[in-house]
């Protein structure tokens, strides 16, 4: 779990930028939790041979929120 905590700390600014870009202002805490679930799923499903994790996480989280 410590590894995921570090991941959350590193990618929290990106999650907030995604929320802002989607104009999510109501129920922000619920969407933030959904974004963290998306980050966790992205971490589990990431294949390093296919590219950069940051790009993958961004796309995965944004797709999860949409």
C-alpha positions as CSV (number, residue, x, y, z in Angstrom):
1,X,0.0,0.0,0.0
2,X,3.0,2.3,0.6
3,X,3.8,2.2,-3.1
4,X,0.3,3.4,-4.0
5,X,0.5,6.2,-1.4
6,X,3.6,7.5,-3.2
7,X,1.9,7.2,-6.5
8,X,-1.1,9.2,-5.2
9,X,1.2,11.9,-3.8
10,X,3.0,12.1,-7.2
11,X,-0.1,12.2,-9.4
12,X,-2.5,14.3,-7.3
13,X,-1.7,17.5,-9.2
14,X,-2.5,15.7,-12.5
15,X,-5.8,14.4,-11.1
16,X,-6.8,17.9,-10.0
17,X,-5.9,19.3,-13.5
18,X,-8.1,16.6,-15.1
19,X,-11.0,17.5,-12.8
20,X,-10.6,21.1,-13.7
21,X,-10.3,20.4,-17.4
22,X,-13.6,18.5,-17.3
23,X,-15.2,21.4,-15.3
24,X,-16.1,19.1,-12.4
25,X,-17.1,21.3,-9.5
26,X,-20.0,19.5,-7.9
27,X,-19.4,16.3,-6.0
28,X,-15.7,16.9,-6.5
29,X,-14.8,14.5,-3.6
30,X,-16.7,11.6,-5.3
31,X,-15.0,12.3,-8.6
32,X,-11.6,12.6,-6.9
33,X,-12.2,9.1,-5.4
34,X,-13.2,7.8,-8.8
35,X,-10.0,9.3,-10.2
36,X,-7.9,7.5,-7.6
37,X,-9.6,4.2,-8.4
38,X,-8.7,4.9,-12.0
39,X,-5.1,5.6,-11.0
40,X,-5.0,2.3,-9.1
41,X,-6.4,0.4,-12.0
42,X,-3.9,2.1,-14.4
43,X,-1.1,1.0,-12.1
44,X,-2.3,-2.6,-12.1
45,X,-2.8,-2.8,-15.9
46,X,0.2,-0.9,-17.1
47,X,2.6,-2.6,-19.5
48,X,6.0,-0.8,-19.5
49,X,6.8,-2.2,-23.0
50,X,3.9,-0.1,-24.5
51,X,4.9,3.4,-23.4
52,X,5.0,5.9,-20.6
53,X,3.0,5.5,-17.4
54,X,2.2,9.2,-17.1
55,X,0.4,9.3,-20.5
56,X,-1.3,6.0,-19.8
57,X,-2.5,7.1,-16.4
58,X,-3.8,10.4,-17.7
59,X,-5.8,8.7,-20.4
60,X,-7.1,6.0,-18.1
61,X,-8.2,8.5,-15.4
62,X,-9.8,10.9,-17.8
63,X,-11.7,8.0,-19.5
64,X,-12.8,6.7,-16.1
65,X,-14.2,10.1,-15.2
66,X,-16.0,10.6,-18.5
